Amino acid sequence: MRGKTAISLLVLAALGYAGWSLLPRQYNPFSPLSLDDAPGRLTQFKLHRLSPAQCHVLLQEANQRGWIAIRRVADSGGPCPLKQVVRVANFGPVRLSSSFLASCPLALSSALFIHQQARPLTRSLMRSELRQVDHVGSFACRNIYHRQNARLSEHATADALDISGFRLADGRQITITRGWQQPASGPWLRALLSASCGYYGNGLGPEYNAAHKTHFHLGMRGYGLCR
């Protein structure tokens, strides 16, 4: 009886796999991620299931396309060891206030977010081009909220970026602190934070808590929690 049950399960599994394989690539959650995949839950699912090797292949492709400029960084030890991280210099035509360290998932998710969402949203809602992302860092060897007995922060593994503002081609400099409540920039900033849900594990902003009043925290833990 057990043998028949096992065979039945194998048959069902084979049929299920065959069914998925018949789907067009863009609708198949188990097909390899492409940089041309449209934003959405399927792309997010594929991002989260990438192996380190697959992530670095796609990151190099994004680099070749001019979506991101990176260089490899040597592994480091200590209380917060870093392995296979990169230093991000820019997102193509979108500059950074300074370069930052990033795990491969953070770098790749950020490149997709800037290219597929942040730039188009800026163009449509602000009638200008996004020229620079201002940030206050990514890597910091510390616990969450600097609490002694808390777990390690995402920043301790270079898995999160804190964005403090943006600069546009028309000269406007918009900070999260001042722009969040402004009629001209508030809807755009909220749209950016909402769009980040499709790429990062979590996106935390001014309405999450007092610790995030001044910036967007975009991290890799979780599965699309944006507040």
N, C-alpha and C positions, 0 to 999 in steps of 0.2 A: 504493500500500500504506500509506504513511504517512497519507494522508487518511482511509482506512478505519479505521486504528487510532485516529486522533484522534476520529473520529465515535463509535466504539465507547466510548471513554473518556468522552466527553460524555454518551452515553446511560446508561452505568453511574452516572455522577455524578448525573444527573437522577433516576434510579430510587432511588439512595441517599438523596437529599434528600427525595424523595416519601415514602420509607419512614419517615424521621425525623419528617416533618410529620404522619404519621398517629398517632404516639404521643400519649397524653395528656400535657398540659403538664408534669406533675410527673415524668414519666419521660423527657422529651426534653431532652438536654443543651444543645440549641441554642435552646430557648425562653427568653424573657427571664427574668431572675431576679426573683422576687417575695419580699417580706419574709415571706410566709407559707409559703415552701418549707420542707420539713422538713430538719433537719440531715442531712448525709451527703455522699458524694463528688460527687453531681451538683450540690448547692448550692455546694460548694467549687469545683468546676470553673467554675461560672457566676460566682462571685465573682472568680476570677482572670482571667476574660476580659472583665470590664466595661471599657468605655471611661471616661475621666475624666468625660465628660458624664453617662453612665448612672449612674456611682457617685454623683455629686452629686445627681441626681434621687432616687435611693433614700435617700440620707442625709437629704435634706429630708423625705421621707416618714416616715422613722424619727423625725425631730425632731417632726413633726406628731403622730405617734402617742404621743409622750411616752417613747420608748425612749432618747433621747439629747437633750441640750441643747448646742447649738453656736453659734458665731459665726464668720463668715469673718474671715480675717486677711490683711492686705496681703502681697503677694509681697515677698520680700527677696533681696538679692544676697549678695556676699561669697564666701568659700571654700566655704560650704555653703548655696547658694541654696535657698529654699523657694518653691514655687509651688502655689497652690490648696489651701493647708492651712487647717485650722480649729482653733479652740480648743474643747476638750471641757470642759464645766462639770460634767456629771453624766450618769448613765444612768437618767434618770427618778427612781424612788424610791431608786435606789442612788447614794449620794453618792460624791464623790472626796475624798481627802485634800487635793488641790489640782487646779486645772484643768491640762490639758496640751495641747501642740500635737500635731496628728496629720494625716497625709496622709488623703485621703478613704478609701482602702482600709483603713487602720488604724482610722479612726473607725467606718466601717460594719461591719467585721468584729467590732470590739469591742462595738458595740451589739447585734449578733445573738448573739454569744457570751454576753453578760451576760443578755439577755432569754430566749434559748432554752435555755441550758444552766446557767450559773452560778446563777441564781436557783432553778430547779427542783431542781438537785442539792443546793443548800444546804437547801432545804425538806425534801427527802426523806432526806438523810443526816445533817443536823445538827439537824433538827426546829426550825428557826428561819428567819427571813427574812434575806437578805443586805441589809445597810444601807449598807456603805461599802467601797470599794476603796482600799487604801493603796498608793501607788506612789512610786518614786524617780526618775521622770522619763521623758520620751520623746525630746525633741530634745537632741542634744549634738553639736557639730561636732568629730568626732574619728574616728580610725581604730579598727578592731577591737582591743579590749584595750589601747587607747592605744599601740599599737606604731607606731613611726615609719614603717616600710616596708610596713605592712599596707594592705589596701584600706579604703575608707571603711566605717564601721559603718552599720547600718540606722538608728541614732539620728541620723546626720548628715542624713537626709532625712525625719525624723519618721515613720519607718516601723516603729517598735518601741516597746513600752511595757514597763517593768520594774515588775512588781507585787510588793510586799514583804509584803502581808498583807491580811486582811479583817476587818471588824467586823460582828457579827450583832445582830439586834434584841433578843436576850436579854442583851446586854451583853458577850458574849465578844469578845475581840480576839485574833485568831490570826495569828501571823507565820509566814512560810515557814520561817524559821530554827528556831523552837522547835516549830512544829506538824507539820513533815514526819514526824518519828519518833514522834509521839504516837499512841497507839491510838485516841483519840477523834477526832482531826482528820486524821491521816495518810491514811486511805482517801479522805476527802472531797477533800483537796488533790490526791491522785493522780488522782482522777476529774476534777477541774477541768482539770488539765494535759492529761490524755488527751482530754478533750472539746475542748480548744482546737485540736486537730489538724484539726478540720473547718472551721475559719475562717481560721486564720493559716497562713503559709508555714512557720513553725517555732515550736515551743514548747519552751524549754529550762528545766530545773529543777535542783534540788540534786544529782541523780545524773548530770548531764551533765559538769560539771567544777567545780573549786573556785571559779571566778569566778561561778558561779550558785548557790552554797550558800544565799544569802540571799533569792533572788527568782525569780520566773518571768519569763523574757524571751519576750515574744510579739511576733514580727516577721513581716513580709510576704514575705521572700525564701524561695524554695523552694516545696515543695508538700506540706505536711502532715507535716513531720518533727518529732516530739515525743519528747524524751528527758528 
